[in-house]
Amino acid sequence: MHKIEVNSYLREQDGTLVPVADWCKGIDDSYYIEGAIEIFVDGRTFMDIALWDYVDQLWAYILNILVDLRTEKIARTYFPDQPIELSFRRVGHGRLLATLEVNKSDIRTVNADEAEFTEALLSGASHFFNRMHEILPGAYTTQLDKIDNLRN
């Protein structure tokens, strides 16, 4: 059993990253919502806040990977506004190899139980999109529906 931790942040105009749960203001531009996702597996950093991007789009892309993984052995995407590739590959026996290629000299991998890793991501996405739904009512129903469908 792995300890998988997933956190989401929204980025202030001054660059400060605020946990999405603590965000207490509106969103200036709902098309370009900057923020970050952190993912730790067994205490090791897989994804960190230095890789901030358009966080709602990145979460949506991660959900799309999980949908694709239902029928494919490997699924991948790029960050919304950076050439960072994220891929998930089934490696057998219920295991998943997640790879984050930040650049040629920074390639991060984690091998985790697929069900545990997927549930941690779905929980993180659910927490993020439910909070965003409070901030921007009605804006994320598609993503929340996708999370429900992935859990069933």
GROMACS elastic network, one bead per residue, 0.5 to 0.9 nm:
[ bonds ]
;  ai    aj funct       b0    kb
    1   112     6  0.87313   500
    1   113     6  0.76851   500
    1   116     6  0.79608   500
    2    41     6  0.67025   500
    2    42     6  0.58446   500
    2   112     6  0.70949   500
    2   113     6  0.75637   500
    2   116     6  0.75264   500
    2   117     6  0.85080   500
    3    40     6  0.79116   500
    3    41     6  0.57584   500
    3    43     6  0.74329   500
    3   116     6  0.88552   500
    4    39     6  0.71771   500
    4    40     6  0.56723   500
    4    42     6  0.63256   500
    4    43     6  0.79973   500
    4   116     6  0.78058   500
    4   117     6  0.69306   500
    4   120     6  0.64068   500
    4   121     6  0.89103   500
    5    38     6  0.77672   500
    5    39     6  0.56796   500
    5    40     6  0.50963   500
    5    41     6  0.65490   500
    5    42     6  0.84309   500
    5    43     6  0.84075   500
    5   120     6  0.70228   500
    5   121     6  0.88055   500
    5   124     6  0.84517   500
    6    37     6  0.70848   500
    6    38     6  0.55429   500
    6    40     6  0.65944   500
    6    41     6  0.89272   500
    6   120     6  0.67093   500
    6   121     6  0.68407   500
    6   123     6  0.81577   500
    6   124     6  0.55645   500
    6   125     6  0.87886   500
    7    19     6  0.73981   500
    7    20     6  0.83098   500
    7    36     6  0.82492   500
    7    37     6  0.56749   500
    7    38     6  0.50318   500
    7    39     6  0.66743   500
    7    40     6  0.89172   500
    7   124     6  0.64798   500
    7   127     6  0.89505   500
    7   128     6  0.84810   500
    8    18     6  0.84241   500
    8    19     6  0.59301   500
    8    20     6  0.57643   500
    8    21     6  0.84148   500
    8    35     6  0.73666   500
    8    36     6  0.57946   500
    8    38     6  0.63989   500
    8    49     6  0.88278   500
    8    55     6  0.80146   500
    8   124     6  0.73235   500
    8   125     6  0.84204   500
    8   127     6  0.84604   500
    8   128     6  0.64315   500
    9    17     6  0.56973   500
    9    18     6  0.51590   500
    9    21     6  0.82877   500
    9    22     6  0.89629   500
    9    23     6  0.85597   500
    9    34     6  0.85006   500
    9    35     6  0.51059   500
    9    36     6  0.50646   500
    9    37     6  0.63496   500
    9    38     6  0.83129   500
    9    49     6  0.79943   500
    9    52     6  0.87295   500
    9    55     6  0.78810   500
    9   128     6  0.85864   500
   10    16     6  0.83147   500
   10    17     6  0.55631   500
   10    18     6  0.53159   500
   10    19     6  0.63721   500
   10    20     6  0.57144   500
   10    23     6  0.73282   500
   10    33     6  0.74070   500
   10    34     6  0.59817   500
   10    36     6  0.65620   500
   10    52     6  0.89743   500
   10    55     6  0.74508   500
   11    14     6  0.79249   500
   11    15     6  0.57371   500
   11    16     6  0.56483   500
   11    18     6  0.62728   500
   11    19     6  0.89083   500
   11    33     6  0.78102   500
   11    34     6  0.52683   500
   11    36     6  0.75881   500
   11    52     6  0.81599   500
   12    15     6  0.52001   500
   12    16     6  0.51318   500
   12    17     6  0.62003   500
   12    18     6  0.73167   500
   12    34     6  0.80330   500
   12    35     6  0.83630   500
   13    16     6  0.73478   500
   14    17     6  0.89848   500
   17    20     6  0.88854   500
   17    35     6  0.67667   500
   17    36     6  0.76722   500
   17    49     6  0.79067   500
   17    52     6  0.89697   500
   18    21     6  0.82222   500
   18    22     6  0.65366   500
   18    23     6  0.63464   500
   18    35     6  0.83132   500
   19    22     6  0.53617   500
   19    23     6  0.65807   500
   20    23     6  0.52403   500
   20    24     6  0.88436   500
   20    35     6  0.88385   500
   20   127     6  0.85798   500
   20   128     6  0.66542   500
   20   131     6  0.69236   500
   20   132     6  0.79862   500
   21    24     6  0.83773   500
   21   127     6  0.82763   500
   21   128     6  0.80061   500
   21   131     6  0.66520   500
   23    26     6  0.83385   500
   23   131     6  0.88836   500
   23   135     6  0.86751   500
   24   135     6  0.84662   500
   25   135     6  0.77649   500
   26   135     6  0.62829   500
   26   136     6  0.78176   500
   27    30     6  0.60602   500
   27    33     6  0.74765   500
   27   135     6  0.75306   500
   27   136     6  0.77904   500
   28    32     6  0.87484   500
   28    33     6  0.83286   500
   29    32     6  0.56653   500
   29    33     6  0.65952   500
   30    33     6  0.59076   500
   30   136     6  0.81400   500
   30   139     6  0.89450   500
   31    54     6  0.87431   500
   32    53     6  0.89846   500
   32    54     6  0.59441   500
   32    55     6  0.85391   500
   32    56     6  0.84662   500
   32    57     6  0.85861   500
   33    53     6  0.80511   500
   33    54     6  0.51540   500
   33    55     6  0.61955   500
   33    56     6  0.65073   500
   33    57     6  0.81917   500
   34    52     6  0.68578   500
   34    53     6  0.53976   500
   34    55     6  0.55383   500
   34    56     6  0.78928   500
   35    49     6  0.79473   500
   35    51     6  0.88162   500
   35    52     6  0.52467   500
   35    53     6  0.56890   500
   35    54     6  0.60145   500
   35    56     6  0.79569   500
   36    47     6  0.88464   500
   36    48     6  0.73311   500
   36    49     6  0.51498   500
   36    50     6  0.77125   500
   36    51     6  0.65419   500
   36    53     6  0.61836   500
   36    54     6  0.77077   500
   36    55     6  0.55894   500
   36    58     6  0.86458   500
   37    47     6  0.67075   500
   37    48     6  0.64509   500
   37    49     6  0.62547   500
   37    51     6  0.79682   500
   37    52     6  0.72516   500
   37    53     6  0.88968   500
   37    55     6  0.70993   500
   37    58     6  0.84682   500
   37    59     6  0.82313   500
   37   124     6  0.89201   500
   38    45     6  0.77222   500
   38    46     6  0.74521   500
   38    49     6  0.60016   500
   38    51     6  0.88878   500
   39    44     6  0.84898   500
   39    45     6  0.62795   500
   39    46     6  0.53951   500
   39    48     6  0.66657   500
   39   121     6  0.87003   500
   40    43     6  0.55812   500
   40    44     6  0.52776   500
   40    46     6  0.55181   500
   40    47     6  0.70352   500
   40    48     6  0.83681   500
   41    44     6  0.52371   500
   41    45     6  0.66500   500
   41    46     6  0.69159   500
   41   110     6  0.73504   500
   41   111     6  0.89476   500
   41   112     6  0.80058   500
   41   117     6  0.87849   500
   42    45     6  0.85218   500
   44   110     6  0.87481   500
   45    48     6  0.66059   500
   45   108     6  0.87217   500
   46    98     6  0.87694   500
   46    99     6  0.85121   500
   46   100     6  0.75175   500
   46   108     6  0.62835   500
   46   109     6  0.70553   500
   46   110     6  0.70674   500
   47    50     6  0.84754   500
   47    51     6  0.72978   500
   47   100     6  0.76386   500
   47   108     6  0.83594   500
   48    51     6  0.59171   500
   48    52     6  0.79258   500
   49    52     6  0.55278   500
   51    82     6  0.89196   500
   51    84     6  0.87480   500
   51   102     6  0.84455   500
   52    55     6  0.71545   500
   53    56     6  0.88111   500
   53    57     6  0.84848   500
   53    58     6  0.73848   500
   53    79     6  0.71817   500
   53    80     6  0.67978   500
   53    81     6  0.63901   500
   53    82     6  0.75960   500
   54    57     6  0.55793   500
   54    58     6  0.61898   500
   54    59     6  0.88206   500
   54    79     6  0.81369   500
   54    80     6  0.62617   500
   54    81     6  0.71051   500
   55    59     6  0.61250   500
   55    60     6  0.85316   500
   55    80     6  0.83895   500
   56    59     6  0.51759   500
   56    60     6  0.62371   500
   56    61     6  0.86838   500
   56   128     6  0.82132   500
   56   129     6  0.78360   500
   56   132     6  0.85478   500
   57    61     6  0.61529   500
   57    62     6  0.86452   500
   57    79     6  0.82721   500
   57    80     6  0.64147   500
   58    61     6  0.50030   500
   58    62     6  0.62361   500
   58    63     6  0.87016   500
   58    78     6  0.84467   500
   58    79     6  0.60167   500
   58    80     6  0.61287   500
   59    62     6  0.50356   500
   59    63     6  0.63194   500
   59    64     6  0.87033   500
   59   124     6  0.89539   500
   59   125     6  0.63441   500
   59   128     6  0.83462   500
   59   129     6  0.85621   500
   59   143     6  0.88132   500
   60    63     6  0.51038   500
   60    64     6  0.63276   500
   60    65     6  0.88144   500
   60   125     6  0.83610   500
   60   143     6  0.66514   500
   61    65     6  0.63283   500
   61    66     6  0.87796   500
   61    76     6  0.89179   500
   61    77     6  0.66796   500
   61    78     6  0.80691   500
   61    79     6  0.79212   500
   61    80     6  0.82329   500
   62    65     6  0.50417   500
   62    66     6  0.64153   500
   62    67     6  0.87650   500
   62    76     6  0.86451   500
   62    77     6  0.76952   500
   62    86     6  0.84511   500
   62   121     6  0.82124   500
   62   125     6  0.86392   500
   63    66     6  0.50812   500
   63    67     6  0.63174   500
   63    68     6  0.87103   500
   63   121     6  0.84144   500
   63   122     6  0.78157   500
   63   125     6  0.79205   500
   63   143     6  0.78186   500
   63   146     6  0.73683   500
   63   147     6  0.73294   500
   63   150     6  0.84712   500
   64    67     6  0.50015   500
   64    68     6  0.61541   500
   64    69     6  0.85144   500
   64    75     6  0.87188   500
   64    76     6  0.89532   500
   64    77     6  0.85591   500
   64   146     6  0.87215   500
   65    68     6  0.50365   500
   65    69     6  0.60158   500
   65    70     6  0.88443   500
   65    74     6  0.86843   500
   65    75     6  0.54201   500
   65    76     6  0.61053   500
   65    77     6  0.70561   500
   65    87     6  0.78113   500
   65    88     6  0.74930   500
   66    69     6  0.50194   500
   66    70     6  0.67155   500
   66    75     6  0.77289   500
   66    88     6  0.83786   500
   66   118     6  0.74689   500
   66   150     6  0.76697   500
   67    70     6  0.55504   500
   67    71     6  0.78069   500
   67    75     6  0.88721   500
   67   146     6  0.84718   500
   67   150     6  0.69843   500
   68    71     6  0.58446   500
   68    72     6  0.59378   500
   68    73     6  0.86848   500
   68    74     6  0.80180   500
   68    75     6  0.59759   500
   68    76     6  0.86532   500
   69    73     6  0.62371   500
   69    74     6  0.62980   500
   69    75     6  0.57474   500
   69    88     6  0.76526   500
   69    89     6  0.80009   500
   69    90     6  0.81394   500
   70    73     6  0.81424   500
   70   150     6  0.89988   500
   71    74     6  0.89655   500
   72    75     6  0.66618   500
   72    89     6  0.86482   500
   72    90     6  0.85262   500
   73    88     6  0.82969   500
   73    89     6  0.57844   500
   73    90     6  0.53097   500
   73    91     6  0.81091   500
   74    87     6  0.70384   500
   74    88     6  0.56500   500
   74    90     6  0.63250   500
   75    86     6  0.85500   500
   75    87     6  0.56353   500
   75    88     6  0.54774   500
   75    89     6  0.65837   500
   76    85     6  0.70243   500
   76    86     6  0.55905   500
   76    88     6  0.63488   500
   76    89     6  0.85798   500
   77    80     6  0.88192   500
   77    84     6  0.84561   500
   77    85     6  0.58046   500
   77    86     6  0.54392   500
   77    87     6  0.64231   500
   78    81     6  0.81835   500
   78    82     6  0.71900   500
   78    83     6  0.62353   500
   78    84     6  0.54493   500
   78    86     6  0.59657   500
   78    87     6  0.85635   500
   79    82     6  0.53609   500
   79    83     6  0.65117   500
   79    84     6  0.54953   500
   79    85     6  0.65113   500
   79    86     6  0.74762   500
   80    83     6  0.83171   500
   80    84     6  0.87448   500
   81    84     6  0.86004   500
   82    85     6  0.85735   500
   82   102     6  0.89257   500
   83   101     6  0.86684   500
   83   102     6  0.74269   500
   83   103     6  0.80121   500
   84   100     6  0.70885   500
   84   101     6  0.56753   500
   84   103     6  0.69281   500
   85    99     6  0.78859   500
   85   100     6  0.57704   500
   85   101     6  0.51246   500
   85   102     6  0.67150   500
   85   103     6  0.86762   500
   86    98     6  0.73885   500
   86    99     6  0.57743   500
   86   101     6  0.65028   500
   86   102     6  0.85877   500
   87    97     6  0.81015   500
   87    98     6  0.57419   500
   87    99     6  0.52244   500
   87   100     6  0.65904   500
   87   101     6  0.85237   500
   88    96     6  0.65047   500
   88    97     6  0.56979   500
   88    99     6  0.64217   500
   88   100     6  0.89989   500
   89    95     6  0.85717   500
   89    96     6  0.55897   500
   89    97     6  0.50999   500
   89    98     6  0.64361   500
   89    99     6  0.82388   500
   90    93     6  0.86388   500
   90    94     6  0.74936   500
   90    95     6  0.60730   500
   90    97     6  0.63168   500
   90    98     6  0.88341   500
   90   114     6  0.77970   500
   91    94     6  0.75105   500
   91    95     6  0.55318   500
   91    96     6  0.56654   500
   91    97     6  0.64844   500
   91   111     6  0.87193   500
   92    95     6  0.54857   500
   92    96     6  0.75569   500
   93    96     6  0.88842   500
   93   113     6  0.86878   500
   94   112     6  0.86280   500
   94   113     6  0.59590   500
   94   114     6  0.55726   500
   94   115     6  0.73790   500
   95   111     6  0.67208   500
   95   112     6  0.56629   500
   95   114     6  0.50061   500
   95   115     6  0.82506   500
   96   110     6  0.80761   500
   96   111     6  0.56455   500
   96   112     6  0.54361   500
   96   113     6  0.60516   500
   96   115     6  0.87163   500
   96   117     6  0.79235   500
   97   109     6  0.67311   500
   97   110     6  0.57261   500
   97   112     6  0.65979   500
   97   113     6  0.88708   500
   97   114     6  0.84283   500
   98   108     6  0.81248   500
   98   109     6  0.54941   500
   98   110     6  0.52799   500
   98   111     6  0.63972   500
   98   112     6  0.79371   500
   99   107     6  0.70145   500
   99   108     6  0.56192   500
   99   110     6  0.66782   500
   99   111     6  0.88781   500
  100   103     6  0.88779   500
  100   106     6  0.82653   500
  100   107     6  0.57490   500
  100   108     6  0.50683   500
  100   109     6  0.63509   500
  100   110     6  0.89473   500
  101   104     6  0.70574   500
  101   105     6  0.85133   500
  101   106     6  0.62868   500
  101   108     6  0.63680   500
  101   109     6  0.85770   500
  102   105     6  0.78761   500
  102   106     6  0.54284   500
  102   107     6  0.60182   500
  102   108     6  0.78896   500
  103   106     6  0.51806   500
  103   107     6  0.66388   500
  104   107     6  0.67018   500
  111   114     6  0.86741   500
  112   115     6  0.86155   500
  112   116     6  0.74253   500
  112   117     6  0.63304   500
  113   116     6  0.53605   500
  113   117     6  0.60343   500
  113   118     6  0.84283   500
  114   117     6  0.52006   500
  114   118     6  0.58752   500
  114   119     6  0.84031   500
  115   118     6  0.51823   500
  115   119     6  0.60389   500
  115   120     6  0.85475   500
  116   119     6  0.52082   500
  116   120     6  0.61379   500
  116   121     6  0.86586   500
  117   120     6  0.51313   500
  117   121     6  0.62550   500
  117   122     6  0.86260   500
  118   121     6  0.51386   500
  118   122     6  0.60974   500
  118   123     6  0.85385   500
  119   123     6  0.59748   500
  119   124     6  0.84352   500
  119   151     6  0.80616   500
  120   123     6  0.51267   500
  120   124     6  0.61280   500
  120   125     6  0.85552   500
  121   124     6  0.50059   500
  121   125     6  0.59924   500
  121   126     6  0.83717   500
  122   125     6  0.50153   500
  122   126     6  0.58808   500
  122   127     6  0.84519   500
  122   147     6  0.63469   500
  122   148     6  0.89457   500
  122   150     6  0.80676   500
  122   151     6  0.78278   500
  123   126     6  0.50230   500
  123   127     6  0.60834   500
  123   128     6  0.85264   500
  123   147     6  0.87294   500
  124   127     6  0.51774   500
  124   128     6  0.61432   500
  124   129     6  0.86189   500
  125   128     6  0.50267   500
  125   129     6  0.59574   500
  125   130     6  0.82786   500
  125   143     6  0.85912   500
  125   144     6  0.84172   500
  125   147     6  0.76168   500
  126   129     6  0.52924   500
  126   130     6  0.58192   500
  126   131     6  0.83456   500
  126   143     6  0.85546   500
  126   144     6  0.67154   500
  126   147     6  0.67921   500
  126   148     6  0.89086   500
  127   130     6  0.53716   500
  127   131     6  0.61948   500
  127   132     6  0.86213   500
  128   131     6  0.53172   500
  128   132     6  0.61489   500
  128   133     6  0.85671   500
  129   133     6  0.58805   500
  129   134     6  0.85688   500
  129   140     6  0.63472   500
  129   141     6  0.84500   500
  129   143     6  0.71503   500
  129   144     6  0.65771   500
  130   134     6  0.64963   500
  130   135     6  0.88917   500
  130   140     6  0.79778   500
  130   144     6  0.73929   500
  131   134     6  0.51214   500
  131   135     6  0.64707   500
  131   136     6  0.86685   500
  132   136     6  0.58069   500
  132   137     6  0.76269   500
  132   139     6  0.78373   500
  132   140     6  0.72631   500
  133   136     6  0.50742   500
  133   138     6  0.60795   500
  133   139     6  0.61286   500
  133   140     6  0.58329   500
  133   141     6  0.76799   500
  134   137     6  0.54238   500
  134   138     6  0.83979   500
  136   139     6  0.57136   500
  136   140     6  0.80423   500
  137   140     6  0.77690   500
  137   141     6  0.89464   500
  138   141     6  0.60326   500
  139   142     6  0.81560   500
  140   143     6  0.54199   500
  140   144     6  0.63067   500
  140   145     6  0.86807   500
  141   144     6  0.50400   500
  141   145     6  0.60352   500
  141   146     6  0.85233   500
  142   145     6  0.51531   500
  142   146     6  0.61949   500
  142   147     6  0.87683   500
  143   147     6  0.62748   500
  143   148     6  0.87255   500
  144   147     6  0.51300   500
  144   148     6  0.64000   500
  144   149     6  0.87380   500
  145   148     6  0.50757   500
  145   149     6  0.61902   500
  145   150     6  0.86387   500
  146   149     6  0.50143   500
  146   150     6  0.61206   500
  146   151     6  0.86286   500
  147   150     6  0.51103   500
  147   151     6  0.62634   500
  147   152     6  0.88350   500
  148   151     6  0.51919   500
  148   152     6  0.64556   500
  149   152     6  0.52517   500
